[in-house]
Amino acid sequence: MTSYLKPGSARTVAVIGGGAVGVATASFLLREGHDVVLVERGGIGEGASFGNAGVLAPSSVVPMSMPGTLMKVPGYLLDPLGPLSIRWRYLPTLAPWLVRFVKAGTRARVEAQARALKPLLDDSYSAWLPLVRHAGNEALIRREGFLAVYRSEADFAGDAMGYQLRRANDIPYEVLRGPELWAFEPAISRDYTIGALFRQCGHTINPNRLVRTVADAFQRDGGRVIQARALGFAVEGGRLRGIETDAGLIPAQAAVVACGAHSRPLAAGLGDDVPLDTERGYHVLIADPETLPARPILDASAKFVSTPMETGLRMAGTVEFAGLEAPPDWKRAAHLLTLGRRLFPGLAPHHPEARVSRWMGFRPSMPDSLPVIGRASACAEVVYAFGHGHVGLASAARTGMAVADLVAGRPPAFDLAPFAATRF
């Protein structure tokens, strides 16, 4: 499609969504000299960006659907502490997404998906650095590495293809066994006997504060934030006039859809029926924990991440399919607390309620683990940036850079064809 966006021209750009992707994108666009308005119906950084594990992990190139994943699903569903739950009433709605998810898990497709994710996640710590440095709070992100731990060699061998994908994409890691692992991370249980260390990974000590801090700098530099719900687009003759919201029309010559799990209706209004669904994720946080790891740790069997935060120890993860309307199942958070105590035996067996907080949020997930980044079919002046699933925080900055390239009419730094809305 021919772009109407001419190189080097500044314009009013409306970015819909105040999460990590939207805020990073708005910040990079403002640096380009555009008049940028950030449209968010709730609070900045209070969606999925509030409660995620905070990991900035280039190692996350491994897609969710892998060869053999389908065979593991019954076991996951039967395990009360398992990483997957499906509300059966939601299954008819979810079924088309699940079919695409299974089809995405062939060897050839996951190899292509990992190659596509590589430049999007590449050195995500450094990608965020100019934004937090400009905001005056570089201490919000750290590079202490990321550790995946396993109970047995058999468990580690079960993830062999994931490590093959990482090696194929030049993502280094070190294998630590037994005493070497326990000396490196003394907080973990001795029941975990093998680990994979990714030294290049980073994390944030507070994802919500990271996003809000960058958003504050955006406003300090002249960016605008409007609290409103985006309803659609005013388009005439293929040209964008503005964003239609519940607060009225916001004039704009370009727009970005970056509102995560709520992006599908907006894309549909522009001619793109994308198979976006939501993986509901939970976290539990212990304030003033008795023990604290030095870096994020993935329990690779139970599929959750424990991250040291400025507010305590956060255990985040699990996948629940139930849509956007069903109430939370707080047993999922309670299971995370049980698993966290198994991973960290130094934690007390019980904590006062005042020291434990729980959260549930919506990961915007595509069945092939690739976000949607690119131009809308019905209007080239609207750019998509949503569907990042488990890697939203890690890929937000490079997504913002790619969107800024598109709005400026420049070729992006990496191929966006795998992320096209029309790929399905």
Secondary structure, DSSP 4 states (H G I P E B T S, - for coil): ------TT---EEEEE--SHHHHHHHHHHHHTT-EEEEEESS-TT-SHHHHS--EE-TTTTS-SS-TTHHHHHHHHHH-TT-SEEE-GGGHHHHHHHHHHHHHTTSHHHHHHHHHHHHHHHTTHHHHHHHHHHHTT-GGGEE---EEEEESSHHHHHTTHHHHHHHHHTT---EEEETHHHHHH-TTS-TT--EEEEETT-EEES-HHHHHHHHHHHHHHTT-EEEE--EEEEEEETTEEEEEEETTEEEE-SEEEE--GGG-HHHHHTTT-----EEEEEEEEEESS-S---SS-EEETTTTEEEEEETTEEEEEEEEEE-TTTSPP-THHHHHHHHHHHHH-TTS-S---GGGEEEEEEEEEE-TTS--EEEE-SS-TTEEEEE-BGGGHHHHHHHHHHHHHHHHHTPPPSS--GGG-GGG-
